[in-house]
């Protein structure tokens, strides 16, 4: 089939090695160790005005965020029955390239003597930049090639870094847990790409676009890791001290309240009051997303719980009722439901930040600027996703044909595939022999 050039023998290695070679050259020119004499900002530099007491103070936070990126996001997407290799494996690939590219582009605005100084907080921010790509990956999961996804990573992190600079440095927006700059941005970027890559052939579903018992269990590993470490994600770049403590406490309670709300709503909307594993894997995390913008603000634990409860309800309702509508009416085939976990809760977080700013819950934060930050993030995401989707649509980039979607075997060596074939042949021969006898 000439329309689908899915053989990656040369194009993938060449693209991956060129991207790495270019990155190494740029690092050779620009990147040095942070010796502590000049502290760099990076993501939300305005909130990072206190240098940690030692260069390694933030290392535990960094490890937590790292686990979220590589285990949390990776395993959360393993719910598809024949796509686990790609979910965890491509997640690792994209994050490994993304953090290198993100560290460069986030700090190009913060050169000291023409150099980018690498410190733990900048590594945390680089990990954050990859989160946007991994969120968008969820929207197009199963329908794209690794070549397309590397190109998406390159373009998305570039656009993310521009938006982040506008929102944080120019508008002075407070978004410590990045509800707007990471979650809303990543979700709507991914949905925009998914719209451009719309497949009429998948309109009535696909036999592999679903889960089995053990694949849903694997996905819960991702959920639990994300759930446990989310307080670190939202507080890692907050001002050390009271603000950081508030961010941990608010996230802790928002997640807990969100989980109760998600379970309750799931039981309410399903037949016979049963729980739906899709809701439990995803909607239980929406509180972490939604409390992000005002995580370090003085909203009190009950305020965090209110935000979490609201997020759990809208996320579950989104999975139940909104995802089918997006697919049938708007042509947005959102594999992982990122609109429900990151999109709507991200906007909720942005709105909560506007309200908190209007109520003076953090000094020096203006409601108008917060609204500008939300608008900027959505605008950059939708336009950036549209352009990126058009580039990814080039046939040469190896988009899989409809019948091979949601299946690892098109881009991976899959061991059990051979076993199944052998088994079929054996059983086939056996029945044939029986017939002859």
N, C-alpha and C positions, 0 to 999 in steps of 0.2 A: 504493500500500500504506500504509494509515493507521498501521500499527504501526511503520513505519520513517520517521521524519521526517528525511530526510537532507539536505534543502535547507538550506544554512548561510547563505543570503543575509543574514539579519538577526541570527540568534541568535549566530553566531560573532563578527561585528564588535562587536555590543553587549557580549557577555561580555568580549572582549579589551580593549575600550576602558574598560569599567567597572573591570576589574581594574587596568589601568594608571593610571586616574584616582585610584582609592583609594590605590594605591601612591605616587603623586606627592604626594598630600595628606599621607600618613603621613611621607614623606621630608621634606616641608617643615616638619613639626612636630618630627621627631626627629633627622634625620641631618645631620651637619656633617663637615668634613674633620678628620682627625686631625693636630693641629699638633705632636704629639710630646710634649706636656706630660703627657698621661695615656694610658697604653697600655692598650688593651682586649684582652680575652681571646678571646672567640668560641670556636670549636671547640677543645677540648682546651686551655683557657686555662691549666690547671695546668702544661702542658708549655711554655708560651710566656712564661716568666717573665724572659727576657732580651730587652730591646728590641734589635732589629737596629741595627747601627751607623749606618746611614742609612735614611731611610724607603723607599728603593728597593732595599735589599739583596736582598729576596725577589722582586724583579720577574722575574728569569729563571725561578724556580720557578713563579711565577704563570702565566707564559706557557706553560710546559710543561703545567701542569694544564689551562689553557684549551684548548690543542690537544687534549688527551685528551678533554675534554668535547665539543667541537664537531666535531672531525674523527674522533677515535678511536671514540667511541660512535656518532656519526652513520654513519660508513661501515661499522662492524662489522655494522650491521643491514641493509645493502643487499643481502644474499644472496638475498632474494626476487625472483623474476624480473620481477614487475610492480609492485613496491612501493618502488622506489628514491627517488622524489620524497618520499614520506612518511617514509621512514627518515631521510634527511638533513634534509629540510625541517621536519618536525614536531619532530625532535630540536633543531633551532635555535630553534624557537618556544618549546618547553617550557623549554629551558635559559635563554633570554633572560628569560622571566618568572620562572623559578625562582630565578635568582641575585638578582634584586631582592627577592623575597619572603623568600628564605633569609637575606639579610643583615639584614633587619629582625628576623625572628623569632629568629635565633641570638643577637642582641645585645640583645634586650629585657631580658635578665637582667644586662646589663653597661652600664647607663646611667651616664654621668658628667655630673653637673649636668643630668640629664634628657635628655641627648643621646647618640646613637650616633656614635662617631667612626670614620670610614672610613679604614682603612689597608690596605696590600697584603695583610697576613695575613688580614684580615677578608674581603677579596675572594676570597682562596684558599678560605677556609672557606665562603663563599657558593657558589662553584663546586662545592665538595664536596657541599653540600646538594642541588644539582641532580643529582648523580650518582645519588642514590637513586632519583629519578624516572625517569632514563634507563634504569636497570636494570629497574625495574618495567615501563616502556614495552615492553621486550623481551619480557616474558611475555604481553602482550596485543597485540603487534604485528600489524597487519593486520585486527583485529577491532573497532576502536574509532574514534570520530570525533574530530577536533581539539577539539570542544566538550567531549566526555567527558574528554579528556586534560588540558585546561586545568584542569578541576575536580579531576582526580586530582592534578595538580601542586600546586594550592592546598592541598588537604587533606593530601597526603602530606608535604610540607615542614613543615607545621604539626606533624604528629604526630612526624616525624623530629626536629624541634628540641626537642620536649618530652622524647623519649627520650634524645637526646644530653645534655640538661641533667641528667637523672636519672643517666645512666651516668657522665658525666665529672665534673660538678660535685658531685653528691651522693654517689655511690658512690666517686668518686676512681679510676675505672678507667683503666688505661693502654691506649690503642687508637690509636696514632699513625698507622697506615695504615688505620684504620677497617674492619678485617675484619668486626667485629661491627656497628658503628653505621651503616655505609654498605652494605657488600656483603650481609651476611646480612639486614639490615633490608630493603634494597631488593628483594632476591630474594623473600623470604617475603611481603612486602607485595604484590608483583606476582602471586605465585602465589595468594594469597588473593583478590585482585581477579579473577584469571582463573577461579578456582573459581566465584565468584558469577556471572560472565558466561559460564558454560559454555554451549556450543552443541551440542545433540544432533545438529544437521544436519551438523556438521563431524566427527562421530565416525569416519567412514570416509575422512577426508582431504578435500582440496580441490585441484582441478587447478592452482591458482595458488600453493599453499603448497609451493613448491619453488624450486630455483635453476636458473640456466643458467650456461654457462661464464663469460661476462663478469660476471654478477652476483656469482659467488663470488670472482672476481678483485678486484672493487671492495671486497668485504667484507675481503679481505686487507689492503687499504690501512689500514682501521681497526685491524686486528690489529697491523700493524707500528708504527703511530703509538703505540698503547697500550703495546705491548711496549717501545718505546724510551724512553718518558717515564715509565713506571711508577715508577722509582726517585725521581723528583721528587714524584710523588703521595704516596708513602709517607714521604718525608722532609721535605716542605715545612713542616710545623708541628712538627717535632721541635726540641728545644733546639739552638740553633746550637752548633757545635763537634763534640765526639766523638759525641754521640748522633745528630746529623744524618748524620755520616759513616757511622756504623754502619748507619743506615737505608738509605742509598744502597747500601752494599756488600752488605748482606743481601738487598735486593731484586734487585740485579744477579745474584747467584749463584742465588737461588731461581728466578728466571725462566729462567735458562740451564738449570738442572737439570730444571725442569718441562718445558721444551721437548723435551729428549731423551726424557723419560718419556712425554710425550704422543705423540710420533712412534712410539716403540716399541710403546706400548699400542694405538695405532690400527692398526698393521700386524698386531699379534697378534690383534685381534678381528675384522678384516675378512677376507672371502674372498680366498684367494690372496695374503694378506699385503700387499694394496694399502693406500695411505694414503687416509683419508677427509678431504676438505677441511673438513667441518664440525668435525671434531676439531681440525684444525690451526688453524682460525680462532679457536677458543675455548679449548680445553684448554691451549694453550701459554701462556695468560695467567693460568691458575689459580694459579701460583706467586706472582704479584704480589698476588693477593687473600689467599692463605693466610698469607703472611709478614707481612701488614700489622700485626697486633696486636703482634707482638714484633719489628717491624723495627728499633726503636731499642734493643733489649735486647742483652745480651752473650751471644748464642747461638752466636757464631763462624760463619765462612762454611760449615763443614760442616753445622752445624745448619740454616742457611738452605737448603742444598742438600737436606737430608733432607725438610724441609717442602715444598719445591718439587717434589721427586720424587713424594711422596705425593699432592700436589694434582693433578699431571699425570695420575697413574694414575686417581684416583677421578673426576676430571672426564671423562676419555675413556670410562671404563666407564659413567658416568652417561648420557652422550649415546647410547651404544650400547644399553644395556639398561633404564635407569631411566625415560627420557622416555616411551617407549611405554607403560610400566606406569602412570605418573602419568596419562596421557591415558585409557587404557582402564579402569583400576580406580578411580581417584579423581576422574575428570572434570576434571583440570587440564590444559588445552591450552596448553602453554608454548612459544610460537612459536620463541623464540631459544634455548631451553634455559638460561635464567638460573639454574635450580636447579643446573645442573652447573658453570657458570662462577663464579657469585657465592654461591649458597646453600650448597652443601656445602663448598666451599673457605673460605667465610666462617666456617662453624661450625668447620672444621678450624683456622682461624686463631685463633678464640676459645679452642679447646681447647689449642692450642700456647701461647697466652698464659697460660692457667691453669698449665700444666706449668712454663713458664719462671718464672712468679712463685713457684711452690712451690720451685724450685731457686735462688731469689734472684738471678735474672739482671738485675733492676733494683731499685734501692733504693726502699723505700716503696710497693711494689706487693704487694697481698695476693691470694692465689689465690682466696679466698672472694669477694672483691669482683669479681675478673675473671669468676668464674662468674655472679655476680649481673648483671654487665653483659651477658653473653651471653643470659641468661634474659630480661632486660628488653627487649633488642632484638628477640628472637623474639616475645615476648608483644605488645609494641606493634605489631609488623609484622603479625601474624596478625589481631589484633582490628581494628587500624586499616584493614587491607586489606579486611576483611569489611564494615565500615561504608561505606568509600569505594566498594566494588563495588556495594553496594545503592543508593547515591545515583546512581552512574553508569548504573545499569540503567533509570532513568526514561526511557521511550520518547522523550520530547520531545528528548533530548540527541543524537539522530542516530546511534545505533548502526547500522552498515551491515547489510543483510540478508545471510544466509549466502552467496548467490550472488555478492555484490559484495565479499566479504572478500578481503584480500591483493591488492587492485587499486586503483592510484592513481586511475583515471579517475572514481571516485565523488566524490572530493573535490578533484581537480586537473584543470586543463586539460592534457591529455596530447597533445603534438604528433604523435607517430608513429601514434596511434590513427586520425587523419584520413587519413594517408598509406596505412595498411593498408586502410581502407575504400575509398578511391579505387582502390587496386590491385585489390581484390576485384571492384569494379564493372567496372573495365577488363577484367580477365580474364574476368569473367562475360559481358560484352558480346561479347568476342572469341569465346568458345566458342559463344555463341548464333549469332553471324554465320556461324561455320564450319558449324554444324548446318543453318542455313537454306540455305547454299550447297550 
